[in-house]
Amino acid sequence: MGVDIIVSAGVLRDYLARIYQAAGAPPATARVVADSLTAANLRGVDSHGAQLMVFYVERILTGDIDPRAEGRVVSESGCTMVYDGQNGIGQRISEICCEHAARMARERGAAVVSARESNHFGAAAYWAHKIAAAGQIGIVCCNASTIVPPWQGREARLGTNPISMAAPGPWLLDMATSTVAMNRIHKAHMEGLRSIPRGWALDAGGVETTDTEAAIQGMPMPLGGYKGSGLGMMVEILCSVLSGGATREGVFGIHVRGRKSRASQVFIAIDVARFLPLAEFTSRLEHLVAYVKSSQPAPGYSEVLVAGDPEWRMEAERLRDGIPLGRGTWNKLAETARKVGVTPPEIAAG
Ligand SMILES: NC(=O)c1ccc[n+]([C@@H]2O[C@H](COP(=O)([O-])OP(=O)(O)OC[C@H]3O[C@@H](n4cnc5c(N)ncnc54)[C@H](O)[C@@H]3O)[C@@H](O)[C@H]2O)c1
């Protein structure tokens, strides 16, 4: 991937916040959105980083999202909550839902907050990690626009429906239930890459393709065949079915104009201290991770990793050296910035 710009996390975060605020988001909301996108870039999850701002701004400018909506609690009963996002910014609604989940888990041992009428919330890890930072196990899922065919199907019926789980310790899973998130294909397209790896996408006719253009017109593949379809359904049940939110046909992604997204999300928090002391849990998790990683590497690999390792390493590197962005992404971002009256920062070419 062509890297032309190196930007520090601080400069990028500030730039993104200024753009989103100029587009109409309240300052605190603009900051949390900017932080979530920068966090994704820092972790190397560039598909869910700065490039998303281009589409987020368009959705405010077209009136598809209400930047000031804060949502409302529909019901709170026992350890459950239904939250109506009222078409507010996904990161703001998720921030509120995470706070409710962590509070309820602290008070009651566990919590399930199911949100409807929300919007794109970026990388799911950002939210699961927030819950884990409170000493809890966080499980966060989201439904996404209908672009993934079910296994053995050639028409899209599911979303890329990500699952993230974070725990207080060295393990953090965050994955789409398609082979890769669609935004990774969009990113390859934005950078002008002609081909993508095998197994990522099908063309519009349901035939596997490595051609980026055909993939953009086509569909991401379910992760690992029918098992990915099963996980996608699991997310859908916990999100839209449980929250009473929009059913699959009514959910739209950030690339669609003239429609509300109507995404649903679930935020599950489990208070570890109700089971065993937090330090003991973390030490047991560390033992498990060390045991898994003690496996001899297979031919062609130098080590075994667990979920979270690649992103933590990347984060340390990018905090030290800066975040590399492709020229295509940087230029699109600058175009968006100027559209809302923000001057892009001066950055030396990488
Ligand atoms: N908001 C939305 O609508 C939406 C939809 C889909 C995906 N997403 C986001 O897209 C992002 C990317 O998802 P993806 O599925 O393309 O990511 P991915 O294919 O890179 O998989 C990521 C997971 O695999 C782990 N991993 C990677 N290499 C590993 C290795 N060698 N050994 C062990 N574990 C390893 C990572 O730590 C991570 O937990 C995620 O942040 C996800 O939340 C968001």
The ligand as an ORCA input file, in Angstrom:
! r2SCAN-3c Opt
* xyz 0 1
  N     -18.734     -0.890     12.491
  C     -18.986     -1.815     11.606
  O     -20.052     -1.846     11.025
  C     -17.935     -2.860     11.296
  C     -18.265     -3.920     10.440
  C     -17.297     -4.883     10.192
  C     -16.028     -4.791     10.747
  N     -15.741     -3.739     11.552
  C     -14.380     -3.603     12.130
  O     -13.420     -3.919     11.147
  C     -12.173     -4.171     11.794
  C     -11.393     -5.175     11.034
  O     -12.011     -6.460     11.096
  P     -11.355     -7.669     10.284
  O     -12.171     -8.888     10.497
  O     -11.113     -7.217      8.887
  O      -9.948     -7.813     11.067
  P      -8.804     -8.897     10.891
  O      -9.082     -9.843      9.764
  O      -7.531     -8.141     10.854
  O      -8.907     -9.790     12.230
  C      -8.657     -9.185     13.387
  C      -8.557    -10.100     14.599
  O      -7.678    -11.196     14.364
  C      -6.562    -11.115     15.285
  N      -5.346    -11.591     14.626
  C      -4.773    -11.065     13.525
  N      -3.659    -11.756     13.200
  C      -3.548    -12.764     14.119
  C      -2.616    -13.837     14.310
  N      -1.579    -14.011     13.488
  N      -2.806    -14.649     15.355
  C      -3.849    -14.478     16.209
  N      -4.769    -13.497     16.067
  C      -4.616    -12.649     15.032
  C      -6.465     -9.652     15.647
  O      -5.794     -9.445     16.881
  C      -7.938     -9.263     15.696
  O      -8.509     -9.577     16.936
  C     -12.552     -4.541     13.233
  O     -12.118     -3.478     14.045
  C     -14.085     -4.580     13.227
  O     -14.698     -4.160     14.432
  C     -16.661     -2.781     11.849
*
